[in-house]
Amino acid sequence: MGPGATGDDVKQLQKALRRLGFDPGSAGGTFGQGTATAVTNWYRNKGYEAQQPSAEDQQQLGQLQQAVSSAQEALLTTRSGSAGDGSGTGAGTGTGGKASTGTETGSGTGTGAETGDEANAGTRTDAQSSTDRQVQAIQLRSAQRSLDMANSALSSFQATYGTKVPAGEVVFFPELPVRLDKVTVKTGDAPSGPVGTVTGSELLVEAAVPGEDAELLRRGMPVEVTTTGGEKVKGKVEAIGSAAASSGTTGGDGKAATGATSEGSGTGAADASDGAAETDAAGTSGADGASGASGPGPVQLRISIPDPGPLAGQAEASVKVTIGVGASDGKVLTVPLAAIRTSADGKARVQVERDGGVRDVSVTVGLSAAGLVEVKPAGGTLEQGDKVVVGK
């Protein structure tokens, strides 16, 4: 970018210079003298010399200026010659007239011959003068056009002549601020590829939950993120599954703090919007205890944190992520998830040890979390303290 350039890039450059304390004057997107001065001062402040016109540019400027001077001289010379020729033509015409009206006497024939000769000479002189004037007019127009063209070429070149910003010395980002994570070159290197890596300013948390738990989650759900020190911040689910996996790692602190696996989730026969999912960096899925390795694989989550708070500056830190997907109205009766059995008719039941034997009790299941599931007796009796059969 240099003098005469226009557009959004120039406007961004002007705004950046102003933020840095180098006022370019107008920030309307046109690279003028004010912008060139601000660029020069910016480079000088950092201990560098801004890119000034090259020797070739200076030589070309001199040639164009010389061309203008030569065209001006040619035009003045043409005008001066035109004025001189016009004066001479007028004097000649006057002399011819005087001769034709002289007072000489003689015979009629002689006088007539002399008068006729003078008339012919006057006619030839007038025709020649008209031709000369046309030629001189053409010469004047040609000299003026040459001067106009020389001035136009000089003006066009001067519009782009001055301090410039090489394309490789300024980087534009669609949004600011950003964090410079890594620089792959040092001062004096001749880069042949990427020179660094930056990330956005928004802090993100990446986590993974079992497939069954992911079915309960939706974009926009509120999230609570807890640091290892017990501090908590609020966030929301921004992406689930392939959308979260394809976005890559970003964050205001360079990278996302990451939760690893699910501790518990809402599953069972209740509506999918009920239950509670909780993820931390060390837990394992209690829900998966019953299904084993045959269940769906883990699903990626991406969680945005509008206000990082205590997470600021903790890139790559492990955190605990809690996503509430439902809650009971009060205390409920729960049994281990592994105690739930399904009959051939598809109804859920538990086996209760009672009076020295084992009896089946039909139940309706509700919320599940942390390896426990809410149950309500649907046929028979099931009370707090009853022993249920697990794993048989």
C-alpha positions as a printed Julia matrix, in Angstrom:
392×3 Matrix{Float64}:
   0.0     0.0     0.0
   1.18    3.46   -0.84
   0.06    6.95   -1.85
  -3.07    6.86   -3.98
  -4.24    3.45   -2.73
  -7.85    3.23   -1.51
 -10.03    0.62    0.13
 -10.84   -1.17    3.39
  -7.25   -2.29    3.94
  -6.1     1.33    3.89
  -8.89    2.26    6.3
  -7.83   -0.52    8.69
  -4.23    0.65    8.46
  -5.25    4.23    9.25
  -7.31    3.14   12.27
  -4.46    0.97   13.54
  -1.99    3.85   13.17
  -4.33    6.1    15.12
  -4.69    3.51   17.92
  -0.89    3.31   18.11
  -0.61    7.07   18.47
   0.39    7.97   14.9
  -2.45   10.12   13.61
  -2.85    9.77    9.81
  -5.4    12.57    9.66
  -8.39   11.3     7.75
  -9.26    7.61    8.13
 -11.52    7.46    5.1
  -9.6     4.75    3.28
  -7.41    6.87    0.97
  -3.63    6.68    1.4
  -2.61   10.34    1.35
   0.29   12.39    2.64
  -1.0    12.21    6.21
  -1.0     8.43    6.12
   2.47    8.37    4.57
   3.8    10.59    7.36
   2.15    8.43   10.03
   3.68    5.29    8.5
   7.12    6.92    8.45
   6.82    7.9    12.12
   5.56    4.43   13.06
   8.57    2.73   11.45
  10.98    5.25   12.98
   9.48    4.69   16.43
  10.24    0.97   16.12
  13.81    1.63   15.0
  13.27    0.93   11.29
  13.27    2.97    8.13
  10.04    3.09    6.17
  10.19    2.11    2.5
  11.03    5.28    0.61
  10.97    5.68   -3.2
  13.64    3.54   -4.87
  16.42    4.89   -7.08
  14.43    3.78  -10.12
  11.39    5.67   -8.86
  13.45    8.78   -8.27
  14.96    8.5   -11.74
  11.56    8.08  -13.33
  10.23   11.09  -11.42
  13.13   13.19  -12.73
  12.49   12.04  -16.29
   8.8    12.91  -16.07
   9.59   16.31  -14.6
  12.09   16.93  -17.42
   9.49   15.89  -19.96
   7.1    18.51  -18.56
   9.8    21.2   -18.71
  10.65   20.29  -22.32
   6.99   20.38  -23.32
   6.55   23.78  -21.7
   9.61   25.11  -23.51
   8.36   23.73  -26.82
   4.98   25.37  -26.34
   6.52   28.75  -25.5
   8.82   28.53  -28.53
   5.9    27.71  -30.8
   3.86   30.62  -29.47
   6.81   33.01  -29.89
   7.38   31.92  -33.5
   3.69   32.3   -34.26
   3.71   35.88  -32.99
   6.84   36.77  -35.08
   5.44   35.3   -38.29
   2.21   37.19  -37.89
   4.04   40.51  -37.58
   6.1    39.9   -40.73
   3.05   38.98  -42.75
   1.3    42.2   -41.79
   4.31   44.35  -42.83
   4.55   42.66  -46.2
   0.9    43.24  -46.94
   1.21   46.94  -46.13
   4.21   47.38  -48.44
   2.4    45.73  -51.34
  -0.57   48.05  -50.91
   1.57   51.12  -50.95
   3.24   50.09  -54.23
  -0.13   49.48  -55.89
  -1.32   52.97  -55.01
   1.89   54.81  -55.95
   1.94   58.21  -57.75
   4.14   57.18  -60.64
   2.93   58.38  -64.03
   3.35   56.89  -67.41
   1.39   55.46  -70.24
  -1.88   53.75  -69.47
  -0.54   50.39  -70.58
   2.52   50.57  -68.42
   0.58   51.67  -65.42
  -1.96   48.95  -65.89
   0.72   46.28  -66.15
   2.38   47.47  -63.0
  -0.9    47.53  -61.12
  -1.78   44.0   -62.24
   1.56   42.59  -61.18
   1.21   44.11  -57.74
  -2.3    42.68  -57.38
  -1.08   39.16  -58.2
   1.68   39.46  -55.67
  -0.79   40.56  -53.03
  -3.02   37.56  -53.72
  -0.13   35.09  -53.41
   0.98   36.71  -50.16
  -2.5    36.43  -48.63
  -2.78   32.71  -49.54
   0.64   31.97  -48.12
  -0.22   33.8   -44.87
  -3.41   31.77  -44.44
  -1.48   28.51  -44.88
   1.16   29.65  -42.41
  -1.49   30.47  -39.82
  -3.03   27.02  -40.19
   0.34   25.34  -39.78
   1.11   27.45  -36.75
  -2.28   26.63  -35.19
  -1.61   22.93  -35.65
   1.82   23.32  -34.09
   0.35   25.14  -31.11
  -2.29   22.47  -30.55
   0.33   19.74  -30.83
   2.64   21.48  -28.35
  -0.26   21.98  -25.92
  -1.26   18.3   -26.17
   2.33   17.26  -25.5
   2.4    19.43  -22.4
  -0.96   18.08  -21.2
   0.23   14.49  -21.65
   3.49   15.2   -19.84
   1.62   16.82  -16.93
  -0.85   13.91  -16.76
   1.96   11.32  -16.67
   3.74   13.28  -13.94
   0.57   13.66  -11.86
  -0.27    9.94  -12.13
   3.22    8.96  -11.02
   3.33   11.48   -8.19
   0.0    10.11   -6.89
   1.77    6.81   -6.11
   5.15    8.27   -5.22
   6.21    8.33   -1.58
   6.38    6.17    1.57
   4.85    2.72    1.09
   3.97   -0.29    3.25
   5.16   -3.57    1.66
   2.54   -6.3     1.56
   4.63   -8.65    3.69
   4.99   -6.23    6.59
   1.35   -5.79    7.64
  -1.15   -8.52    8.55
  -4.89   -7.89    8.73
  -7.25   -9.92   10.93
 -11.05   -9.95   10.6
 -11.45   -9.5    14.37
  -9.29   -8.14   17.16
  -7.78   -8.73   19.63
  -5.85  -11.9    18.84
  -3.06  -13.71   20.64
   0.24  -14.47   18.95
   0.89  -18.06   20.01
   3.98  -18.99   18.07
   6.56  -17.25   15.87
   8.56  -19.43   13.46
  11.05  -16.83   12.22
  13.45  -14.37   13.75
  14.71  -10.94   12.75
  16.81  -11.16    9.6
  15.24  -14.35    8.25
  13.81  -14.52    4.74
  10.47  -16.29    5.37
   9.27  -18.79    2.8
   6.06  -19.87    4.53
   3.92  -19.11    7.6
   5.7   -16.86   10.08
   3.5   -17.46   13.09
   0.25  -18.72   14.59
  -2.47  -16.67   16.24
  -5.73  -17.52   17.96
  -8.83  -15.55   18.77
  -9.6   -13.77   22.01
 -12.59  -15.91   23.01
 -11.88  -18.61   25.6
 -13.29  -22.02   24.71
 -13.48  -25.29   26.63
 -13.33  -28.63   24.85
 -14.81  -31.72   26.44
 -16.09  -35.17   25.55
 -19.14  -37.06   26.82
 -20.45  -40.56   26.08
 -22.82  -40.85   23.16
 -25.82  -41.56   25.41
 -25.2   -38.35   27.33
 -24.76  -36.31   24.17
 -28.32  -37.12   23.14
 -29.51  -35.03   26.08
 -27.5   -31.95   25.12
 -28.48  -29.06   22.87
 -26.7   -25.96   21.65
 -27.15  -22.97   23.93
 -27.58  -24.99   27.14
 -26.0   -23.3    30.19
 -22.78  -24.77   31.52
 -20.88  -24.44   34.79
 -17.1   -24.78   34.56
 -15.12  -25.44   37.75
 -11.35  -25.02   38.0
  -9.12  -27.35   39.98
  -9.07  -24.66   42.66
 -12.86  -24.74   42.98
 -13.54  -21.46   41.19
 -16.56  -21.43   38.89
 -17.47  -19.59   35.68
 -20.53  -19.71   33.45
 -20.6   -20.77   29.82
 -22.84  -22.36   27.22
 -22.75  -25.26   24.77
 -21.62  -23.85   21.45
 -21.18  -26.98   19.33
 -21.76  -30.72   19.63
 -20.28  -33.65   17.69
 -18.74  -33.06   14.28
 -19.35  -29.31   14.5
 -17.19  -29.17   17.62
 -14.54  -31.54   16.28
 -14.1   -29.73   12.94
 -13.65  -26.27   14.4
 -10.2   -26.9    15.81
  -8.77  -25.42   18.97
  -9.21  -21.72   19.56
  -9.31  -19.43   22.51
  -8.39  -16.06   23.84
  -5.53  -17.6    25.77
  -4.39  -19.51   22.75
  -5.93  -22.9    23.38
  -8.99  -24.32   25.03
  -9.04  -25.69   28.54
 -10.17  -29.29   28.17
 -12.44  -31.61   30.1
 -11.89  -35.26   29.23
 -14.72  -37.66   29.99
 -18.21  -37.87   31.44
 -18.83  -38.64   35.11
 -22.56  -39.17   34.81
 -25.49  -38.38   32.56
 -29.22  -38.28   32.22
 -30.49  -41.52   30.65
 -33.44  -43.87   31.0
 -37.05  -43.83   29.92
 -37.78  -40.26   30.97
 -38.02  -37.41   28.46
 -34.66  -36.61   26.89
 -34.72  -33.12   28.36
 -34.57  -34.53   31.9
 -31.48  -35.71   33.72
 -28.08  -34.21   34.5
 -24.76  -34.51   32.73
 -21.45  -33.8    34.43
 -18.0   -33.94   32.88
 -14.59  -33.67   34.46
 -11.01  -34.4    33.56
 -10.69  -37.59   35.57
 -14.13  -39.18   35.92
 -15.56  -42.14   34.02
 -19.08  -42.83   32.92
 -21.27  -44.56   35.46
 -23.91  -44.98   32.79
 -21.5   -46.92   30.67
 -21.09  -49.47   33.43
 -24.15  -51.3    32.23
 -23.68  -50.97   28.51
 -19.94  -51.65   28.36
 -17.91  -50.97   25.25
 -20.87  -51.59   22.98
 -22.38  -48.13   23.62
 -21.88  -45.12   21.35
 -18.43  -43.57   21.32
 -17.59  -40.27   23.01
 -18.95  -37.07   21.48
 -16.99  -33.81   21.37
 -18.36  -30.64   22.94
 -17.23  -27.06   22.54
 -18.21  -24.64   25.28
 -17.85  -20.87   25.02
 -16.98  -18.75   28.07
 -18.11  -15.12   27.61
 -16.32  -13.95   30.78
 -13.22  -16.11   31.48
 -12.72  -14.74   34.99
 -10.45  -17.19   36.87
  -9.86  -19.17   33.65
  -7.98  -16.28   32.04
  -4.4   -17.29   31.4
  -5.05  -20.99   32.02
  -4.71  -22.39   28.52
  -4.51  -26.22   28.54
  -5.82  -26.37   32.11
  -8.09  -29.23   33.19
 -11.55  -28.21   34.34
 -14.79  -29.83   35.44
 -17.82  -29.16   33.24
 -21.34  -29.52   34.59
 -24.36  -29.29   32.3
 -27.76  -29.46   33.96
 -30.27  -31.21   31.7
 -32.99  -31.78   34.29
 -33.76  -32.08   38.0
 -36.3   -33.8    40.25
 -38.84  -31.81   42.25
 -37.46  -33.12   45.52
 -36.09  -36.26   47.07
 -36.58  -39.4    44.98
 -35.99  -43.11   45.39
 -32.94  -44.33   43.46
 -31.27  -47.63   42.72
 -27.98  -48.45   40.98
 -28.38  -48.32   37.22
 -27.14  -51.92   37.03
 -30.18  -53.02   39.09
 -32.6   -52.11   36.29
 -33.72  -55.07   34.18
 -35.99  -55.14   31.18
 -38.63  -57.87   30.79
 -39.58  -59.46   27.48
 -42.56  -57.1    27.33
 -40.18  -54.11   27.52
 -41.13  -53.11   31.07
 -38.47  -52.13   33.6
 -38.16  -54.02   36.9
 -35.85  -54.56   39.81
 -35.26  -57.65   41.92
 -35.73  -57.08   45.64
 -34.42  -59.37   48.37
 -37.27  -59.88   50.81
 -38.37  -62.59   53.3
 -35.43  -64.8    52.38
 -36.25  -64.72   48.67
 -36.03  -62.48   45.6
 -39.08  -60.83   44.13
 -39.57  -58.8    40.95
 -40.96  -55.29   41.35
 -42.08  -53.38   38.28
 -40.82  -49.79   38.2
 -40.94  -46.66   36.14
 -37.5   -45.1    35.66
 -36.77  -41.4    35.67
 -33.64  -39.3    35.85
 -30.24  -40.93   36.07
 -26.9   -39.49   37.11
 -23.65  -40.65   38.68
 -24.6   -44.33   38.2
 -27.95  -44.02   39.95
 -31.44  -43.91   38.43
 -34.73  -42.64   39.8
 -37.42  -45.33   40.15
 -41.09  -45.38   41.11
 -42.86  -48.68   41.92
 -45.41  -49.56   39.23
 -46.52  -52.84   40.79
 -45.49  -54.08   44.23
 -43.64  -52.37   47.02
 -40.23  -50.73   46.93
 -39.03  -48.64   49.85
 -35.9   -46.91   51.05
 -33.52  -49.44   52.57
 -34.66  -52.41   50.45
 -31.84  -54.49   49.04
 -31.87  -54.87   45.26
 -30.0   -57.36   43.14
 -27.2   -55.89   41.02
 -25.38  -57.6    38.18
 -27.34  -60.88   37.94
